[in-house]
Amino acid sequence: MIKTRLDSCPMSDNPSPELPSDSAPQSDVVDFGFKTVARDDKKPLVRAVFDSVASRYDIMNDLMSVGVHRLWKQAFTTKLQPSPRHKLLDLAGGTGDISFGWLKKGGGPAIISDINASMLGVGRERAIERGLVGQLEFVVADAENLPLPDRCVDRVSISFGLRNCTDKQAVLNEAFRVLRPGGRFLCLEFSRMQIETLRPLYDMWSFKVLPKLGQRVAGDADSYQYLAESIRMFPDQETLAGMFALSGFERVEVTNLSGGIAAIHGGWRL
């Protein structure tokens, strides 16, 4: 069953303090790739993108990373330090890759959360095929406002999902809120290329080749164009690390992957 709320975690007697959002007051407009749209319009637009690509999500990631995303996700899952004593909340968990890897490496029960029901439906079908449904919960939820009590999970992950969120600081705040003390939040995301000489080639791949491949393989060039643009609009490694600290995370670390094409950011709630 895919739920819209979860009751499996006990409520905390000591709620977390209010934490900052992206801006105060918030702007009425936000980025949607290179375009500017009304803040309230971004989530429906992003949902439409992932409704379009849900059935071909693995192909999308293979195209965007030339297949290397599979190695990045393996490294990411290892950094989560799966343990049967720990519970994982996988934000924007979609088709389940991170949660499946968590369970394979010996992790405890996992909650797969995504704002997009189409993506969760694909993930649930894949979980059924693997015989993993009994160890997973699925919930349609906005990562900026989770239907979970304070301090109820030991790990929070988000993989290639943060850049699609409207208020990224709110997502970090929520991750901090639902973590137990001693818990860790990890984010895997496309980031800022660190090798200057390769940037022209990377840009050509992103803006010239990728949309054409998206049209040929998935019949959808516009979604792939947006996804390439969203990477360029995402905060760089240093900026995102600062946002982690602003939400209260300590011992914040950044690990660049493939020259910074992607990066893993991690922080602890101590």
C-alpha positions in Angstrom: 0.0 0.0 0.0 1.2 3.5 -0.8 0.2 5.9 2.0 0.0 9.6 2.4 1.1 9.6 6.1 2.9 7.2 8.5 2.1 6.3 12.0 5.0 3.9 12.6 7.2 6.3 14.5 6.3 7.5 18.0 5.9 11.2 18.5 8.7 13.0 20.2 8.2 14.8 23.5 10.7 17.5 22.5 9.9 18.9 19.1 12.8 20.3 17.1 13.2 24.1 16.9 12.2 26.2 14.0 14.8 26.3 11.3 15.4 28.8 8.4 13.9 28.3 4.9 15.5 29.4 1.7 14.7 33.0 2.3 12.7 35.2 4.5 10.5 36.5 3.1 10.4 34.0 0.3 10.4 35.2 -3.3 7.2 34.7 -5.3 9.2 33.3 -8.2 11.7 30.4 -8.4 13.8 28.7 -11.0 12.5 25.8 -13.1 15.7 25.0 -15.0 16.7 28.2 -16.7 13.2 29.6 -16.6 11.6 31.6 -13.8 8.1 30.5 -12.7 5.7 31.3 -9.9 6.7 29.5 -6.7 3.4 27.7 -6.5 3.8 26.4 -10.1 7.1 24.6 -9.7 5.9 21.5 -7.9 3.2 20.7 -10.5 5.8 21.3 -13.3 8.3 19.0 -11.7 5.6 16.4 -11.1 4.7 16.5 -14.8 8.4 15.9 -15.7 8.6 12.8 -13.5 5.2 11.5 -14.5 6.6 11.6 -18.1 9.8 9.8 -17.3 8.8 7.5 -14.4 8.6 4.3 -16.5 12.0 5.1 -18.0 13.7 6.5 -15.0 16.7 4.1 -15.0 17.2 4.9 -18.7 17.1 8.6 -17.9 19.8 8.3 -15.3 21.9 6.1 -17.6 21.7 8.7 -20.3 22.5 11.6 -17.9 25.5 9.9 -16.3 26.6 7.5 -19.1 25.7 4.7 -16.6 28.1 5.9 -13.9 25.2 6.7 -11.6 25.1 3.1 -10.6 28.6 3.3 -9.2 27.8 6.6 -7.5 24.7 5.0 -5.8 26.8 2.1 -4.6 29.3 4.5 -3.0 26.4 6.5 -1.5 24.7 3.4 0.0 28.0 2.4 1.6 28.3 5.8 3.2 24.9 5.4 4.8 26.5 2.6 6.9 23.5 0.2 6.7 22.8 -1.6 10.0 19.9 -3.8 11.0 19.5 -1.5 14.1 18.9 1.6 11.9 15.9 2.8 10.1 16.2 4.7 6.8 14.0 7.4 5.3 14.7 7.7 1.6 13.4 11.1 0.4 12.5 11.4 -3.3 13.1 7.6 -3.2 11.1 7.0 -6.4 12.0 3.8 -8.0 13.7 2.4 -4.8 17.4 2.1 -5.8 18.8 3.5 -2.6 16.4 1.6 -0.3 17.0 -1.7 -2.2 20.8 -1.1 -1.8 20.3 -0.3 1.9 18.5 -3.6 2.5 21.0 -5.6 0.4 23.8 -4.3 2.6 22.0 -5.3 5.8 20.1 -2.2 6.7 17.0 -2.2 8.8 13.5 -1.2 7.6 13.2 1.7 5.1 10.6 4.3 4.3 10.5 5.3 0.6 9.0 8.8 0.3 8.3 10.7 -2.9 6.0 13.5 -3.9 5.3 11.7 -7.2 2.9 8.8 -6.9 3.9 7.5 -10.4 7.5 7.2 -9.3 6.5 5.4 -6.1 4.3 3.0 -8.1 7.3 2.0 -10.1 9.3 1.5 -6.9 6.6 -0.6 -5.3 6.4 -2.9 -8.4 10.2 -3.3 -8.3 10.0 -4.1 -4.6 7.4 -6.8 -5.2 9.6 -8.4 -7.9 12.5 -8.5 -5.4 10.4 -9.8 -2.5 11.2 -6.7 -0.4 7.7 -5.2 0.3 7.6 -6.5 3.8 10.7 -4.4 4.7 9.5 -1.2 3.1 6.9 1.5 3.6 5.8 3.8 0.8 4.5 7.2 1.4 3.5 10.1 -1.0 5.0 13.1 0.7 6.5 16.5 0.1 10.1 16.4 1.4 9.6 20.0 2.5 6.8 19.1 4.9 7.1 15.4 6.0 4.2 13.6 7.6 6.6 12.2 10.2 7.2 13.0 13.9 10.5 14.4 15.2 13.5 12.1 15.8 12.1 8.9 14.4 14.7 7.6 11.9 18.5 7.0 12.0 19.4 7.8 8.5 17.9 10.1 5.9 18.9 10.0 2.2 18.1 11.9 -0.9 19.5 10.8 -4.3 19.1 13.1 -7.3 16.0 14.7 -5.9 17.1 17.8 -3.9 17.6 19.9 -7.0 14.0 19.4 -8.0 12.6 20.8 -4.7 11.3 24.3 -4.5 12.7 25.2 -1.0 15.9 23.2 -0.6 16.6 24.6 2.9 13.2 23.4 4.1 14.2 19.8 2.9 17.4 20.0 4.9 15.5 21.3 7.9 13.0 18.4 7.7 15.8 15.9 7.4 17.4 17.3 10.6 14.0 17.3 12.4 13.1 13.6 11.8 16.6 12.3 12.6 17.4 10.9 16.0 20.5 12.4 17.7 23.4 10.5 16.3 21.7 10.1 13.0 23.1 11.2 9.6 21.7 12.8 6.5 23.3 12.1 3.1 22.6 13.8 -0.3 23.8 12.5 -3.6 23.3 15.0 -6.4 24.7 16.3 -9.6 27.1 19.1 -8.7 29.7 21.5 -10.1 32.3 20.1 -12.4 35.8 20.7 -10.8 37.9 20.0 -13.9 37.8 23.2 -15.9 39.1 21.7 -19.1 36.3 19.2 -19.3 33.4 21.7 -18.8 32.9 22.5 -22.5 32.6 18.8 -23.3 30.2 18.3 -20.3 28.1 21.3 -21.4 27.9 19.9 -25.0 26.7 16.5 -23.7 24.1 18.1 -21.4 22.6 20.6 -23.8 23.2 19.3 -27.3 23.2 15.5 -26.9 21.1 14.7 -23.9 17.8 16.3 -25.1 18.1 14.5 -28.5 18.7 11.2 -26.8 15.7 11.9 -24.5 13.6 12.5 -27.6 14.8 9.3 -29.3 14.7 7.0 -26.3 11.8 8.3 -24.3 10.0 10.6 -26.7 10.5 13.5 -24.4 13.2 16.1 -25.1 11.8 18.9 -22.9 12.1 16.9 -19.7 15.7 16.1 -20.4 16.4 19.7 -21.2 14.9 20.7 -17.9 16.9 18.1 -16.0 20.2 19.4 -17.6 19.3 23.0 -16.7 18.3 22.1 -13.2 21.8 20.7 -12.6 23.4 24.1 -13.5 21.0 26.0 -11.2 21.8 23.8 -8.2 24.0 25.1 -5.4 27.7 24.2 -5.8 29.5 22.0 -3.3 30.5 24.8 -0.9 27.1 26.5 -0.9 25.3 23.3 -0.2 27.7 22.5 2.6 26.8 25.9 4.1 23.1 25.1 3.9 23.7 21.8 5.8 25.4 23.7 8.6 22.5 26.3 8.6 20.0 23.5 9.2 22.0 22.4 12.3 24.1 19.5 10.8 27.6 19.1 12.2 30.7 17.4 10.8 29.6 18.2 7.3 31.6 16.5 4.6 31.7 16.7 0.8 32.9 13.9 -1.5 33.3 14.7 -5.2 32.5 12.0 -7.6 33.8 11.8 -11.2 35.5 15.2 -10.9 32.6 16.9 -9.3 29.9 15.9 -11.9 28.2 14.5 -8.8 28.9 14.9 -5.1 27.9 13.3 -1.8 27.1 15.8 1.0 26.8 14.3 4.5 26.1 15.8 7.9 25.3 14.4 11.4 22.7 15.4 14.0 24.7 15.4 17.2 
